[in-house]
Amino acid sequence: MHPGGLVDEPGGLCQLCVDVDDKLLKRNVRNISRDDVAELCLEVLSIDNAKNRSFDVIALDDEGSKGPTTDYELLISSLNGANCDYSINPPPP
């Protein structure tokens, strides 16, 4: 899990958004509360579709949010099996 910019705000208030390969960098707001990251870490442990999955995650701002994320399985399934491709930005030799 690759969270956006971590903020010290209460969690559970915004819709979370996942994607891969830095596609979320195109958004103006790319923050996520530490509480939301912690909750997502716990929730994905019990989701089979989340195993061996690598993804980016942010919280949508008020305008883009449809309310707090409560269905984490649906959130992960929105990746449609995609994983981050680490060959795009390989580490320096």
N, C-alpha and C positions, 0 to 999 in steps of 0.2 A: 504494500500500500504506500503510495506516494502522496501525502497530503499537500494541499496548497499552503499558503502562509498561515501559520498557527496564531490564533488570537485567544486572548484570555476573556472570553465572553461565555455566557451560559449556552449550553448545547440544547438540542432538541427543539429548536425554534425555526430552523430553515430546512428546505428541501436540499438533499445532498445530490451531487451530480458526479458521475464517474465517466472516465474515458481513458484512452491510452495514448502513448507517444506524444505527450505534451500538447495535445489538441486543446486542452483547457486553458493554455497560455493565451489563446486568442480572446478570452473573456476579459472584461475590464476589472471585475472583482474576482479574485482567486483565493480568498481566505476560507478558513474553516476553524471552528472552535476546537480547542483541545478536548473538550468534553465530547464533541461529536466524533472525533478521531478515536477516542477511548471506547465509546459505545460501539462504533463500527468494528473495531478490533475484536471486541467480545462477540458481537453478533455473527460475524463471518466465520467464527470457529465452528458453528453448527450448520453451516450451509455447504453442502457437498459441491455445488457449482463454484464455490469460492476457493476450493483447494487448488494449489499450484497456479493461482491467478495473480497477475501483477497489474496494477491499475493506479491511475491518478484519481484524486477525489478532492472536491471543493464543496462549499455551501453556496447555493444560489442567493443572490441579494433579494431584497424584498420584492422587487418588481418581477423577477423571474421565478420566484418561489411559489409553489402551489401548496404550501404548508409543510410542516415537518415530515421528514422521512420516517415511516414506521414499518414499511415492508422492505426489509433489507435483502430478502431473496429476490424480489422484483428489481431492486436497485442493481444487484450483481448480474442478474440475467439480462439487464439492458446492455451489457457489454457484448452480448451475442458471441461469447467464446473468445473474444479478443484478449490479448495480453500485450503488455509493453514490449517493444522490440528493442533490446539493449544494443543491437548492432548499429542502430541509427546514430547514437552518440557514444562510441566506445571510449573507454578510459584511455588516457595517454599511455604510451609505451613505457 
